[in-house]
Amino acid sequence: FIPRMSNYFSKNDLKSVINLYDQQTKLGMIILSSTSIMMAIYSYELIYAWSGSKEAALFAGPILKYYALGNGLLGLSSFLYNLQYVHGNLTYHVKINTVYPLITLPIMLYGVYNYGALGAAKAWFIIRIISFLIITPLIHNVFIKGYHLKWLKKNILPPFFLTLSYVFLIHYLHIPLIT
């Protein structure tokens, strides 16, 4: 996507840049939401299927849930880099990634010290949510003014709710994933 977006940007065709950004975000959201939500909802079953151990699944299942959701958000946030790169302006990317460890490290240490592995997973998820809620609209506002809410409605919410509907349908129909 980046080469094509860069080509359109060099021709000052911002409509095509935004169209490609929408396409990559929508495709990414379909993949990320289905993967991360399914992993979160069925974290126990995944760990059990992988390890064959109910004890491991009971311990690691809740941890996997938060890491799966947090990493889904992280993957979605990666498209912000593409938008900045195409505009030839990585200033925000560099500043955010310089300050990010200063904020993340204390939160992660608190989670680990007070709550162990589950605390680390929950801290990671909370950091990813806060980051997504603050940084995404900021980057959109800088590079495509007035676009963020349209982006959410058009590219994020439909795949998200479709995935949730699918997961709840599986759950409602009591389709067992492991026996």
CORNORVEN-V723098 format. One line per field, one symbol per residue. phi: phi as a letter, one per 40 degrees, with the letter a starting at -180 (. if undefined). burial: 1 if it has 9 or more other ideal C-beta (glycine too) atoms within 8 Angstrom, else 0. Layout:
phi->???
burial->???
This chain:
phi->.ccccccccccgccccccdccccccccccccccccccccccbcccccccccgbcccccccdccddccccccccccccccccdcccccgbbdcdccccccdccccdcccccccccbgcccccccdccccccdccccccccccccadgbdccdcccbbcdcccccccccccdcccfcccbb
burial->10001101100000001101111111011101111111111111111110100001100111111111111111111111111111000001100100010011001101110010011111111111101100111111101100110011011100110011011001100000000
